[in-house]
Amino acid sequence: MSTDVTAKTPAPAPPGKGGSATGDGLLQLVLDGMRRNMRQYGMLFALGLIVVLFAVWTDGDLLLPRNVSNLVLQNSYILILAIGMMLVIIAGHIDLSVGSLTAFIGSMAAVFMVKNDLPWPVAVVLCLAMGALAGAVQGFFIAYGGIPSFIVTLAGMLIFRGLTEIFLEGQTLGPFPEGLQKVSNGFMPEVGPDTNYHNLTLLLGLALIAFVVLQEYRDRRRQQEFALEVLPRNLFLLKLVALGAAILTVTLLLASYKGAPYVLLILGALLVGFGYVMRNAIIGRHIYAIGGNLPAAKLSGVKDKKVTFLVFLNMGMLAALAGLVFAARFNAASPKAGLNFELEAIAASFIGGASMSGGVGTVLGAIIGGLVLGVLNNGMNLVGIGTDWQQVIKGLVLLAAVGFDVWNKRKVGS
């Protein structure tokens, strides 16, 4: 009597579990991690590629210290608007009025400081308060009046543009006090011994690297404590090295010219502050909640009307800040200021990872999206591409970014 015996082949152990991780297994982990985080890091890679492309195309002119500094100064007001716009889009809304509000606040600043000789710090506070009030009025109609944000902010766009023409009487008004000009065009002072670099900028860059590494490490530990998925260790270390190298490169470029501009410090404070709020504060979680699933957020006790009101109030204040920075940079208030700024801010948000349906996006993503547009503008100007083709190329970039978002969501859903 024979017995039929079937031999069972043991299944291979997955890398890192019960066996040694091979090189192929490690590579697969890295690729899997990149796929899972492509939405978050895709535009960061794209920004790097665009920088390399134009650096080669312009024979290195793009990365000259003076040009890098000008790149920050030229795009500062768009980056400020993009931060506020990202929060608005995450909450599931849109704001078409920020360009006109930027121009209106610039005109009021000129009226206060140039016509009435008001001290510029007092005028700045009044302008920020006026921006917050304008945002609050729009937020009230949207949150408590139930009027769609598209309609309210479209009306605001027309109203603020008209008020700008009225207060400036159709003329350019300037110049602004020297103190306000330094906020937009000035640089940190020189201190310490002569090192051929700007010492304060070097110290600031090293402190920023330490802060970023510590913050990334804390975020990783917090995700692990809640049993959330994190990047593989080697990919996480590679990310830290890449971030540190990028910050150090920009720091050395700025430090070899005039140092860090004051407006860069303002942007850094906004990035850290709003980044913390959106990651850790209750109001940040509520913004994501109402944008991601409004009915569920209401059932969970989220005060959606109050959150929406505060989001637009914040947008108004940031638009006022952008208006002050823009007016101070050009040392005059103009009736035509702020044209298409709202489109630039919206484009920066979507390029930086915001979703049309709301509930998705980061403050850092808004900055990355704004830098993509800024580098494109600067690089195309350096190589002599006309403004007509520049508009075409930026439109294609925006379409590609949103198309990638749609494709990525479909892939995840399937």
PyMOL commands that set and color helices and strands:
alter all, ss='L'
color gray80, all
select helices_A, chain A and resi 23-36+38-57+61-63+65-90+98-115+120-143+149-168+178-185+199-225+233-255+262-280+282-292+294-299+304-330+341-351+363-382+387-413
alter helices_A, ss='H'
color red, helices_A
deselect
rebuild
show_as cartoon
